[in-house]
Amino acid sequence: MDAITVRSVVEAKPEPLAAPLAEGLVILQVETDRYYNLNELGTEVWGLIQKPTTVNEIVDNITSTHDVDAERCEADIVSLLQDMARARLITVR
């Protein structure tokens, strides 16, 4: 897997099934038959990557709507996206 940077373009794969929860989202990766739970912020990121989006655009969106430091946000978003890529929930270009 290539490293994810702010210039990477990410997009949710169409195969996973997602269902809302009271405080987030649950995703079933049908290829591996595994479930993943996302908190509210993870759910927001999942919504943003339903179309091809750069990591930088995600970070800009989150920092403009939440009280978070840009460097911390970038690190957290990249970490989340790396986890999603390992779980085969997203594509990275």
Number of C-alpha atoms within 10 A of each C-alpha: 7 9 9 18 17 15 12 17 18 22 21 22 17 10 13 19 13 16 10 12 13 7 12 15 19 18 18 17 18 13 11 10 8 11 14 13 17 18 14 14 15 16 19 16 21 21 12 19 20 14 13 15 18 20 23 17 15 21 22 14 14 21 17 11 8 10 9 13 10 14 11 12 18 21 13 13 23 21 13 15 23 20 13 17 20 12 15 17 24 21 18 22 13
